[in-house]
Amino acid sequence: MSIFEQMESNVQCYANSFPVTFNRAKGSYLYDDEGNAYLDFLSGAGSLNYGHNPEEIKQALVDYIMADGVAHGLDMHTTAKADFMQTLQDVILQPRGLDYKIQFTGPTGANAVEAAMKLARKITGRTNIISFTNGFHGVTLGAVSATGNQHHRGGAGVPLSGTSRMPYCGYYGYNADTLKMIDKQLSDPSSGIDAPAAFIVETVQGEGGLNVATPEWLLGLQSLAQKHGAKLIVDDIQAGCGRTGRFFSFEEAGLKPDIVTLSKSISGFGLPLAVVLLKPELDEWAPGEHNGTFRGNNHAFITATKALKTFWADENFEKEVVEKAQLVTSYFQAVVDDLGVTHARLKGRGLMQGIEFRNGEIADRITSRCFDKNLIVETAGNHSQVVKCFCPLTIDKADLEKGLQIMVDAIAAEFKTDLKVAV
Ligand SMILES: *Cc1c(COP(=O)(O)O)cnc(C)c1O
């Protein structure tokens, strides 16, 4: 019996899909303890947008550690933190015309979501937070109350409260205007929906099945929030940091959210780091009112700063992501066209695309077949029916095509057909 079987809690889950022991990782590849290479189309669920151990970033961290740079400093001022904030300001916020203050929360995405929800409630004096069908925001009590997934909600052990669920863009088909429904409910004093402190939304639902909100819907939601005195929180923990092609997933829509949560790939190296961006006028926090021992991880500041300078100071990076996304679309569109809409549908945008199948069993057999061919790829969606391509943004074209071809072959084997993918 392995040490994992002996000791590790049943709560562990990813290793069930990928039952090997990894010990090394570089770029787009993970290596197991027998030296086998696996192409990584999971990327730490979007925490490794720049791949494993990116050389420049690793070197910056090694240099900092060797110079005895501060590793832990509570939330005290450090040069590492100053450099990170200045770089975020100069490389990301200022060129995009965004004006935000930054709150360092505990290091997980859920920590950032908790802080964002708490702040919106404090500012507005209201309790209710509206989240959306199939949304995922983490599993601590506040965050899981905004999460749709029954499996995660069921683990809470107490009644989940303080949130209302509303239909996401396209939930009833893209012809049904869910914003109109929400507006009606919020305008009716007897609808039973309390005035919201905030809306919390993902522009592309990462765990929920790569459901995409249209730019019009997102802008409409922003207006609706204003109309009803609520704050707009964009949870960009998964879709942000370039996953959809731009740094923030809401840039195409031209949104100016009141509050933004970032985590997963913000450290650029897979280190734990989470932040909340808030419009300056919303900064009603009192010192220490929301605290935590690990707010601001100085090693992650070093890697985050280097990632922003390496990838985001150069606008070619965004162009390359868009080109790779087009390649993914062309492969998946060909598959979907071949299989027909009753069997497969294209989901997502940017480098968070996937194919939706009729049920989770089909998707599961496809990802298992991919793993047999040394490709790590996961499912998402309310029935785990979406096979989700989450390659590093930095993947080279040859590896991307190699992985996509493994996916196409696995799908062809599942449907016992030849798929004509000519790109
Ligand atoms: C992963 C994720 C979270 C939660 O982050 P954790 O680090 O797992 O707590 C919240 N929101 C979104 C959109 C996520 O993808």
The ligand as an SDF file (V2000), in Angstrom:
LIG
                    3D

 15 15  0  0  0  0  0  0  0  0999 V2000
  -10.3240   28.2540   -8.2480 C   0  0  0  0  0  0  0  0  0  0  0  0
  -11.3450   29.3260   -8.1410 C   0  0  0  0  0  0  0  0  0  0  0  0
  -11.6970   29.9060   -6.9180 C   0  0  0  0  0  0  0  0  0  0  0  0
  -11.1670   29.4000   -5.6080 C   0  0  0  0  0  0  0  0  0  0  0  0
   -9.7950   29.4570   -5.5050 O   0  0  0  0  0  0  0  0  0  0  0  0
   -9.0720   28.5290   -4.4000 P   0  0  0  0  0  0  0  0  0  0  0  0
   -7.6390   28.9250   -4.4790 O   0  0  0  0  0  0  0  0  0  0  0  0
   -9.2930   27.1050   -4.8500 O   0  0  0  0  0  0  0  0  0  0  0  0
   -9.7010   28.8030   -3.1000 O   0  0  0  0  0  0  0  0  0  0  0  0
  -12.6050   30.9500   -6.9240 C   0  0  0  0  0  0  0  0  0  0  0  0
  -13.1400   31.4020   -8.0670 N   0  0  0  0  0  0  0  0  0  0  0  0
  -12.8330   30.8780   -9.2560 C   0  0  0  0  0  0  0  0  0  0  0  0
  -13.4530   31.4390  -10.4910 C   0  0  0  0  0  0  0  0  0  0  0  0
  -11.9460   29.7990   -9.3380 C   0  0  0  0  0  0  0  0  0  0  0  0
  -11.6760   29.2390  -10.5180 O   0  0  0  0  0  0  0  0  0  0  0  0
  1  2  1  0
  2  3  1  0
  2 14  2  0
  3  4  1  0
  3 10  2  0
  4  5  1  0
  5  6  1  0
  6  7  2  0
  6  8  1  0
  6  9  1  0
 10 11  1  0
 11 12  2  0
 12 13  1  0
 12 14  1  0
 14 15  1  0
M  END
$$$$
